[in-house]
Amino acid sequence: MKKYGLILFCLCWMWTTGAALANPNPSAQPAISIDGVIQPVSAAIIKGTTFVPLRPALETFGANVNYSPSTKEIRALMEHHEFVYKLGEATAVINGKTVEVSPAPFVRDGMTYIPLKLVSLAFDGNLLWDGAARKVIIRSPKNNLSNTDNQLKDALADPAQNPQLSRLLGPPAPISNNAGTIPGGSLYMDLQLAQKRLIITNLSNQTIDLSNCKLTVFGKKQAIYSFSDGFLVPAGQNLLISLSSGSGDIVWNIEPLLNNDRANRFLLTTARNEVILDREG
């Protein structure tokens, strides 16, 4: 299961080429969660690539999606984002730039399916994969944290502007976990207790596997959250964990356990208890 989940998502993330399978079984396809709400349509995995239905996904984001039967052109607009694709073409125009679309989108049951990565590329959606639950987790642009990520990357590019930043990165050295390796300094934990949330950002250029990792809080009492088998955070994406009953990619309601008058400690470790991140706040 561990190996299957990792291979599956990495393949879909690398824009694997290949023709569509005939009549895939919809009941076996992954669920789609957008901003914590399970959608009435499913994703489709075809020869290792994950596709999502374009109109339901982007309209949930707040985009205006139009299709011209005469030109077979799909145009999706949302604020400063624009996605234009003509059915059967090998390229699309995203925010004025021509990009390769591979594998090609396809139409099934009256809906156009596009490769999952285009959702992030065109509209700044944040993507995660829960292998155990067979669920694609998408956070819409209005709830994304990309601005925070960009600020962090700017600080990393000029460490002199933030000399304490290196203390907040982990793990201290590369750690093997599940079927892959977590590179040293590849993860950043941002603890925002006023908003009752914790954000883990993948700063590396590879997918990071958090299978069976443990997040422990030391507050008024100790509590542990265990990540499921096959939980993957792709390159450049972030994981939003709600520490209350609010919305998040993961809801871990430990608000009653948090200290209000002194620091709380959050420790992210592998299944073998090797420390990945250690943060107090």
C-alpha positions, 0 to 999 in steps of 0.5 A: 500500500505504501509503495503503491500510493507513492508511485501513483501520485508521483506518476500523476504529478510528473504529467505521465504520458499515455492514452486513456484507458477504455471505460475506467470504473468510476466507482474505483476512482478517488474522491475530490475534496475542495476546501474540505467539502467532498465533491459530487464528482470523482477524479479519474486515474488513467494510466498513472495520471490523475484527471479532475473534471474541469468545470466542477473544480474551477467553478467551485474555485469561483471561476467563470467557465465557458465552452464554445461548441463551434470552436471546441474552446474552453475558457475559464476566467477568475480575477487575474487567472485565465485558462484557454484550451481547445479540445484535441490540442496539445497545448493550452494558454495559461495566463497568456503563456502557452504550455504543453498539456500532456496527457491530453484532456478528454471528455466523459459523460459530458464533462471535460477532464484535465490533468490535476497539475493544471489546477495548480498551474492555472489557478494557484490551487494547493494539492495534496494526496491522501493515499489511504483515503484515496482522496485528492485534497484541493484548496482553492486560491482564496484559501491558499497560502501561496503568498506566505510561501513566496515570502518564505522563499524570498527569505531563504534566498537572502538568509541575511534578512532572517538569520533565525530562519534556518532554525525553523527548517527541518529535518536537520539532515536527510531522513528516510521515510516510507519509500522515499527520503525527506531532504534536509531543510525541506520542510517549514512549520508555521505555527499560527496559534491566533488563527488556531492553525499550523502550516507545513510547507514543502520547500523542496522540488520533490514530493515528500511522503509523510506516511505514518509520521506523527505530529505531537503537541505538548500543551496542557496535555499531550496529543498525537496525530498520525498521518495515514499511509500514502499521505503526500505533499507535492513540491511547493505545496503546503498542508494546512492543519486546523487546530480547532473545529475550523476548516483545513486540509486536516482538522485536528481539534486540540484547542482545549489542550493548548496552553494560553499562558505559556508555550506549546510545543509541536513535534513532527517525527517519522514512524521511527521517532526521528525528529523532522520539525520541532516548533514552540509557540 
